[in-house]
Amino acid sequence: MLYIDEGKIGEVLAEGFKATEGHIEEILAGAGSLRRLSLQEAAALLSIEEPRMLKRLFEAASLVKDRIYGKRVVLFAPLYISNECSNSCVYCAFRSENRLLKRRSLSRDEVREEAKCLLEQGHKRALVVAGESAPQGKKAVDYYVESVEAVYSASVGKNRIRRANINCAPLSIEDFKRLKASGIGTYQLFQETYHDRTYRTVHPKGPKSDPDNRMDAIDRAFLAGIDDVGIGALYGLCDYIFETLALLMHVEHLERRFGVGPHTISVPRIETASGAEFTRRVPHRLSDEEFKKVVAVLRLSVPYTGIILSTRESPELRDELFGLGVSQVSAASRTSPGGYSQPDACDDAQFSLNDHRSLDEVIGSIISKGMMPSFCAACYRRERTGQAFMKLARPGAIKDMCAFNALITLKEYLDDFASDKVRTAGYALIEKEAGRIDAVGRQALGRFFDAIDNGVRDAYV
């Protein structure tokens, strides 16, 4: 598989798992420097099993998350536009052989209606998701561009989707350029598994059966000018330690070639899916403790990246992972095309979910943990992407901007959408966090709040 040296990973594992407790303590003690860890250091941390050292690992990850992003947690929702797919991924309900699924691709108007449903909940950020087949008579990139434009055209009062990211099939450089021109934020593509033999086994047919084409798609996106990319592995397909080190090897490749690593890393675990028997006998299922370790090691290994957690996980585990490195979460998700506007469409979901809370309930939970819910999309629109973003994120300089914009977007949500209980808790959090800002900053925040009270929406710095 391109860029992944399985032999080297084996050597790193052998070395890392010989690390002494003293060496591991030394790695953790240096977490505050916010430097990238080597593969060997990441392997050493993945070898931790003793509860006392796991506690130290989690504390270090929490420290780094706070130093980079502060207390803010960004919220978004996936918006599935199609479940038509030409692939045979054994773990996915969208697999081409699944006859239990009703296939559909949303029209432009239907995509707009889905976006309006998200806006009515209070969402401002959407992740457009599509199966790897375009509607009949359309080229894939044309359909993606049309759908992104439909998302941005939706409005509910003064509220619009502020950032549409996309998770779609690999494209050519020219098609990626067209996708970028549509105004997308992050282009997201998961390798699923970085283990070559496993990859070929679980993707037996279809365009996705070529692991090198999928891996190289991220490079092509960069070459097309998309400088915010998201990568990830589907945990459960292969050994989680190998998968994590291979993912970090992919990060190293991107940094070497483009000088920029991934804007986000996602950490989905396999969940049961209709018509996909494989998901009922996951070969490398992670325990919750192992999963928490993966999140913590990723946070320490790639401090600057956003770590995304989906509603595959339970409410309790999601709430715990906010403090271990997760910085972005989906909420009130539907994983079927039309799932927000047509409840019966949820029968054709890609996989089962474990967090069924409303957006308001998730926001209330985040606030109860003393963290700041955020719908901010300012970096994309201020051209703080790619290298510009990394220059701010790597030393932790993005934190204050994140906090300021989080408070602005939280007030907008509280005024327009929140329940009485969440509104009361949210205003208390705003007052507390505003008190941490210096006098000049508080005056500026006050001006933004006055504007919101007077009907202004979508303010940011």
Disulfide bonds with the S-S distance in Angstrom:
none
